[in-house]
Amino acid sequence: MTSGTSHPSKADAALAGLLDQVTRHIHSSNHAADLYPAQWSALRYFAKADAPHRSAISLARYQGIEPGPTTRTVRTLISKGLLEDAGSLGRGRIRRVDVTDKGRELLLSDPLNTVVEALASLDGVQKRALAEALERMLVRLQSKKRQPEGSDPSGAASDPE
């Protein structure tokens, strides 16, 4: 959106359309190897996370979603033999999970690798600009998601009139 207005510019709308096409491509390519996109995302997360962060609750926090869906995703990945229960994290009920050999093997054919290849075609300046822009957009989108309905970005309640 352009500053000071509530209407997006044509250029902003066009960029949003391109971003939508890219994200749809990524999302649809993540329906592979009998996994759904959320399952691929979880498998990637657990493959990279440090041991203290390999739990359903840590995944939920990372993704910014409720724990219920991530718990179901983790159970499904365990039943498929891609994750395994690795015991309790500390004294609580939180269970750590590890990626199995089968899961690591599947990650070798991760559909996100095509996106990695596409990004490899960008030069360093383009990659830095894209990373900065995406990080800024993500922060903005996440902050809007957390705002209660009827409030403005400063946190003050808006006047219902």
Backbone as numpy.savetxt, mean C-alpha at the origin, in Angstrom:
# Nx Ny Nz CAx CAy CAz Cx Cy Cz
-5.35 20.20 -7.68 -6.19 21.38 -7.68 -5.31 22.61 -7.68
-5.82 23.64 -8.31 -5.06 24.88 -8.30 -5.29 25.57 -6.98
-4.28 26.32 -6.53 -4.42 26.94 -5.22 -5.46 28.03 -5.25
-6.26 28.10 -4.20 -7.27 29.14 -4.08 -8.59 28.82 -4.75
-8.70 27.67 -5.41 -9.97 27.31 -6.03 -10.37 25.92 -5.58
-11.63 25.61 -5.81 -12.10 24.28 -5.45 -12.26 23.41 -6.69
-11.85 23.91 -7.85 -11.98 23.15 -9.10 -10.60 22.77 -9.61
-10.44 21.52 -10.02 -9.14 21.12 -10.54 -8.88 21.76 -11.91
-7.63 22.00 -12.19 -7.28 22.48 -13.52 -7.36 21.30 -14.49
-7.41 21.60 -15.77 -7.44 20.53 -16.77 -6.16 19.70 -16.70
-5.05 20.37 -16.43 -3.78 19.64 -16.32 -3.79 18.70 -15.12
-4.33 19.16 -13.97 -4.42 18.30 -12.79 -5.35 17.12 -13.06
-6.46 17.37 -13.73 -7.39 16.30 -14.05 -6.74 15.29 -15.01
-5.96 15.80 -15.97 -5.27 14.90 -16.91 -4.24 14.05 -16.18
-3.49 14.66 -15.25 -2.51 13.90 -14.46 -3.20 12.85 -13.60
-4.33 13.22 -13.01 -5.09 12.26 -12.21 -5.53 11.09 -13.08
-5.93 11.38 -14.31 -6.32 10.32 -15.24 -5.17 9.39 -15.57
-3.97 9.95 -15.78 -2.80 9.12 -16.03 -2.46 8.26 -14.81
-2.52 8.87 -13.64 -2.26 8.13 -12.42 -3.27 7.00 -12.24
-4.53 7.28 -12.57 -5.57 6.26 -12.50 -5.25 5.10 -13.44
-4.81 5.40 -14.65 -4.47 4.34 -15.60 -3.31 3.49 -15.08
-2.29 4.14 -14.54 -1.14 3.41 -14.01 -1.57 2.52 -12.84
-2.34 3.09 -11.91 -2.75 2.29 -10.75 -3.68 1.15 -11.14
-4.54 1.38 -12.12 -5.40 0.28 -12.59 -4.58 -0.83 -13.23
-3.56 -0.44 -13.99 -2.68 -1.45 -14.60 -1.98 -2.26 -13.51
-1.44 -1.58 -12.52 -0.75 -2.27 -11.43 -1.73 -3.18 -10.70
-2.91 -2.65 -10.38 -3.90 -3.44 -9.64 -4.32 -4.68 -10.43
-4.61 -4.52 -11.71 -5.06 -5.67 -12.49 -3.95 -6.69 -12.69
-2.70 -6.24 -12.78 -1.60 -7.20 -12.94 -1.35 -7.98 -11.66
-1.84 -7.47 -10.54 -1.66 -8.14 -9.26 -2.68 -9.25 -9.01
-3.49 -9.57 -10.00 -4.36 -10.75 -9.94 -3.59 -11.87 -10.65
-2.59 -12.40 -9.99 -1.73 -13.41 -10.60 -1.41 -14.50 -9.60
-1.11 -15.67 -10.12 -0.69 -16.81 -9.29 -1.70 -17.14 -8.20
-2.97 -16.99 -8.52 -4.05 -17.31 -7.59 -4.00 -16.44 -6.32
-3.47 -15.22 -6.44 -3.45 -14.27 -5.33 -4.18 -13.01 -5.75
-4.79 -12.37 -4.78 -5.41 -11.07 -4.98 -4.39 -9.98 -4.69
-4.64 -8.74 -5.17 -3.69 -7.66 -4.92 -3.33 -7.46 -3.45
-4.30 -7.56 -2.55 -4.00 -7.39 -1.12 -3.07 -8.49 -0.62
-3.20 -9.68 -1.16 -2.34 -10.78 -0.76 -0.91 -10.58 -1.27
-0.78 -10.10 -2.51 0.56 -9.78 -3.03 1.20 -8.69 -2.17
0.44 -7.68 -1.85 0.95 -6.57 -1.04 1.43 -7.08 0.32
0.66 -7.94 0.94 1.04 -8.50 2.24 2.30 -9.35 2.12
2.36 -10.17 1.10 3.53 -11.04 0.91 4.78 -10.19 0.72
4.69 -9.13 -0.07 5.83 -8.22 -0.27 6.23 -7.57 1.06
5.22 -7.12 1.81 5.49 -6.47 3.10 6.28 -7.41 4.01
5.80 -8.64 4.18 6.45 -9.56 5.11 7.84 -9.97 4.63
8.06 -9.98 3.33 9.38 -10.33 2.81 10.41 -9.25 3.13
9.97 -8.01 3.32 10.89 -6.90 3.56 10.92 -6.42 5.01
9.90 -6.72 5.78 9.78 -6.19 7.14 10.77 -6.85 8.09
11.26 -6.07 9.04 12.09 -6.61 10.11 11.22 -7.52 10.99
11.84 -8.48 11.63 11.12 -9.48 12.44 10.10 -8.86 13.41
10.42 -7.79 14.15 9.44 -7.25 15.09 8.20 -6.65 14.41
8.27 -6.45 13.11 7.16 -5.83 12.38 6.43 -6.82 11.47
6.74 -8.09 11.61 6.08 -9.10 10.77 4.88 -9.69 11.49
3.84 -8.86 11.61 2.58 -9.30 12.23 1.43 -8.67 11.44
0.25 -9.23 11.60 -0.92 -8.69 10.91 -1.19 -7.25 11.35
-1.01 -6.95 12.62 -1.27 -5.60 13.12 -0.28 -4.60 12.53
0.98 -5.00 12.40 1.97 -4.11 11.78 1.65 -3.87 10.31
1.20 -4.92 9.63 0.78 -4.77 8.23 -0.40 -3.81 8.13
-1.37 -3.94 9.03 -2.54 -3.06 9.01 -2.12 -1.60 9.22
-1.22 -1.38 10.16 -0.73 -0.01 10.40 -0.01 0.53 9.18
0.83 -0.29 8.58 1.58 0.11 7.39 0.63 0.49 6.25
-0.42 -0.29 6.06 -1.36 -0.04 4.98 -2.42 0.99 5.34
-2.53 1.33 6.62 -3.52 2.30 7.05 -4.94 1.78 7.00
-5.10 0.48 7.28 -6.43 -0.12 7.26 -6.69 -0.84 8.58
-7.92 -1.28 8.75 -8.32 -1.99 9.96 -7.63 -3.36 10.04
-7.40 -3.86 11.24 -6.71 -5.15 11.39 -7.48 -6.36 10.87
-8.80 -6.33 10.88 -9.59 -7.49 10.45 -9.23 -8.01 9.07
-9.27 -7.16 8.06 -8.93 -7.65 6.71 -7.50 -8.17 6.60
-6.56 -7.54 7.29 -5.18 -8.02 7.19 -5.03 -9.36 7.90
-5.75 -9.56 8.98 -5.70 -10.84 9.68 -6.22 -11.95 8.76
-7.31 -11.68 8.05 -7.85 -12.67 7.10 -6.85 -12.93 5.97
-6.21 -11.88 5.49 -5.20 -12.04 4.42 -4.05 -12.90 4.90
-3.57 -12.64 6.11 -2.47 -13.43 6.67 -2.89 -14.89 6.80
-4.09 -15.14 7.33 -4.57 -16.53 7.46 -4.61 -17.22 6.11
-5.07 -16.50 5.08 -5.15 -17.09 3.74 -3.76 -17.42 3.22
-2.80 -16.51 3.41 -1.44 -16.76 2.93 -0.79 -17.91 3.69
-1.13 -18.07 4.97 -0.63 -19.23 5.73 -1.24 -20.51 5.15
-2.54 -20.49 4.87 -3.20 -21.69 4.33 -2.67 -22.06 2.94
-2.17 -21.09 2.20 -1.60 -21.34 0.87 -0.13 -21.77 0.96
0.41 -21.76 2.19 1.79 -22.18 2.38 2.82 -21.11 2.03
2.38 -19.85 1.92 3.29 -18.76 1.56 3.85 -18.04 2.77
3.13 -18.10 3.88 3.57 -17.57 5.17 3.47 -18.69 6.19
4.22 -18.54 7.30 4.10 -19.49 8.39 4.10 -18.75 9.71
3.38 -19.30 10.67 3.34 -18.74 12.01 4.71 -18.96 12.64
5.33 -17.87 13.11 6.68 -17.96 13.68 6.68 -17.71 15.19
5.51 -17.81 15.81 5.44 -17.66 17.25 5.01 -16.28 17.68
4.97 -16.11 18.98 4.48 -14.88 19.58 5.55 -13.78 19.54
5.09 -12.56 19.35 5.96 -11.39 19.47 5.79 -10.85 20.88
6.73 -11.12 21.73 6.62 -10.65 23.11 5.67 -11.50 23.92
4.99 -10.84 24.88 4.11 -11.57 25.80 2.65 -11.52 25.37
2.34 -10.80 24.32 0.95 -10.63 23.92 0.47 -11.70 22.96
-0.70 -11.44 22.41 -1.32 -12.38 21.47 -0.85 -12.14 20.04
-0.03 -11.13 19.82 0.40 -10.81 18.46 1.35 -11.90 17.98
1.03 -12.43 16.79 1.81 -13.52 16.22 2.69 -13.00 15.10
3.94 -13.43 15.10 4.85 -13.09 14.02 4.68 -14.10 12.90
4.79 -13.64 11.67 4.76 -14.54 10.53 6.03 -14.36 9.71
6.45 -15.43 9.08 7.61 -15.41 8.19 7.19 -15.91 6.82
7.88 -15.45 5.81 7.64 -15.92 4.45 8.32 -17.28 4.31
7.60 -18.23 3.75 8.14 -19.58 3.53 9.00 -19.59 2.27
9.68 -20.69 2.06 10.45 -20.86 0.83 9.53 -20.76 -0.39
8.35 -21.35 -0.27 7.37 -21.27 -1.36 6.97 -19.81 -1.64
6.81 -19.03 -0.58 6.48 -17.62 -0.74 7.61 -16.85 -1.39
8.84 -17.12 -0.98 10.01 -16.45 -1.58 10.13 -16.81 -3.06
9.87 -18.06 -3.37 9.93 -18.48 -4.77 8.87 -17.76 -5.60
7.68 -17.63 -5.04 6.61 -16.93 -5.76 6.96 -15.46 -5.98
7.62 -14.85 -5.01 8.00 -13.44 -5.14 8.99 -13.21 -6.29
9.67 -14.24 -6.74 10.56 -14.10 -7.90 9.77 -13.75 -9.15
8.51 -14.15 -9.20 7.65 -13.82 -10.35 6.60 -12.78 -9.98
6.93 -11.93 -9.02 6.04 -10.86 -8.56 5.63 -9.98 -9.74
4.32 -9.79 -9.96 3.88 -8.95 -11.07 4.33 -7.49 -10.95
4.69 -7.06 -9.76 5.18 -5.69 -9.58 6.55 -5.50 -10.25
7.21 -6.59 -10.59 8.51 -6.48 -11.27 8.40 -5.73 -12.60
7.24 -5.81 -13.26 7.09 -5.05 -14.51 7.08 -3.55 -14.25
6.56 -3.15 -13.10 6.59 -1.73 -12.72 8.02 -1.32 -12.40
8.75 -2.19 -11.72 10.16 -1.92 -11.42 10.94 -1.73 -12.72
10.67 -2.57 -13.70 11.33 -2.44 -15.01 10.97 -1.13 -15.68
9.71 -0.73 -15.61 9.29 0.54 -16.21 9.98 1.72 -15.50
10.08 1.65 -14.19 10.76 2.71 -13.44 12.25 2.77 -13.77
12.84 1.64 -14.11 14.26 1.60 -14.47 14.54 2.42 -15.73
13.51 2.68 -16.53 13.71 3.46 -17.76 13.79 4.97 -17.47
13.48 5.38 -16.25 13.55 6.79 -15.88 14.97 7.13 -15.43
15.36 8.38 -15.68 16.68 8.79 -15.17 16.54 9.20 -13.71
17.68 9.49 -13.07 17.70 9.80 -11.64 16.85 10.99 -11.26
16.89 12.04 -12.08 16.10 13.24 -11.79 14.61 12.92 -11.85
14.21 12.16 -12.86 12.79 11.78 -12.99 12.35 10.91 -11.82
13.20 9.99 -11.41 12.85 9.12 -10.28 12.69 9.92 -8.99
13.61 10.85 -8.74 13.52 11.67 -7.53 12.26 12.54 -7.55
11.97 13.14 -8.71 10.77 13.98 -8.82 9.51 13.15 -8.61
9.46 11.97 -9.21 8.30 11.10 -9.05 8.15 10.66 -7.59
9.26 10.28 -6.96 9.21 9.86 -5.55 8.71 10.99 -4.67
9.24 12.18 -4.86 8.81 13.32 -4.04 7.34 13.63 -4.26
6.90 13.60 -5.51 5.50 13.90 -5.81 4.57 12.85 -5.22
4.92 11.58 -5.36 4.07 10.51 -4.83 4.03 10.55 -3.30
5.17 10.81 -2.66 5.19 10.91 -1.20 4.30 12.06 -0.73
4.40 13.20 -1.41 3.57 14.35 -1.04 2.08 14.04 -1.23
1.75 13.40 -2.35 0.36 13.03 -2.59 -0.14 12.05 -1.54
0.68 11.06 -1.19 0.28 10.06 -0.22 0.02 10.69 1.15
0.90 11.57 1.57 0.70 12.26 2.85 -0.61 13.03 2.82
-0.87 13.72 1.73 -2.10 14.52 1.62 -3.34 13.62 1.63
-3.28 12.54 0.87 -4.42 11.61 0.82 -4.67 10.96 2.17
-3.59 10.56 2.86 -3.74 9.95 4.18 -4.28 10.94 5.19
-3.86 12.20 5.13 -4.36 13.18 6.09 -5.83 13.47 5.83
-6.25 13.48 4.58 -7.68 13.69 4.27 -8.51 12.52 4.77
-7.97 11.31 4.68 -8.69 10.12 5.13 -8.92 10.16 6.64
-7.97 10.73 7.38 -8.07 10.78 8.84 -8.95 11.90 9.35
-9.26 12.89 8.50 -10.06 14.03 8.96 -11.51 13.62 9.15
-12.10 13.99 10.27 -13.52 13.70 10.46 -14.34 14.50 9.46
-15.46 13.92 9.06 -16.35 14.60 8.13 -16.81 15.91 8.74
-16.84 16.96 7.91 -17.30 18.25 8.39 -16.21 19.09 9.01
-14.95 18.66 8.85 -13.86 19.47 9.39 -13.01 19.99 8.25
-12.32 21.08 8.52 -11.41 21.59 7.49 -10.01 21.07 7.79
-9.07 21.23 6.85 -7.73 20.67 7.04 -7.03 21.17 8.29
-7.42 22.33 8.82 -6.77 22.81 10.04 -7.28 22.11 11.28
-8.36 21.31 11.12 -8.90 20.56 12.24 -10.09 21.24 12.88
-10.38 22.47 12.47 -11.54 23.18 13.02 -12.80 22.66 12.35
-13.85 22.50 13.13 -15.12 22.04 12.57 -15.69 23.08 11.64
-16.24 22.63 10.51 -16.81 23.59 9.57 -18.22 23.95 9.99
-18.62 25.13 9.61 -19.95 25.62 9.92 -20.96 24.93 9.04
-22.01 24.27 9.60 -22.96 23.52 8.80 -23.83 24.42 7.93
-23.82 25.72 8.14 -24.67 26.59 7.33 -24.08 26.88 6.00
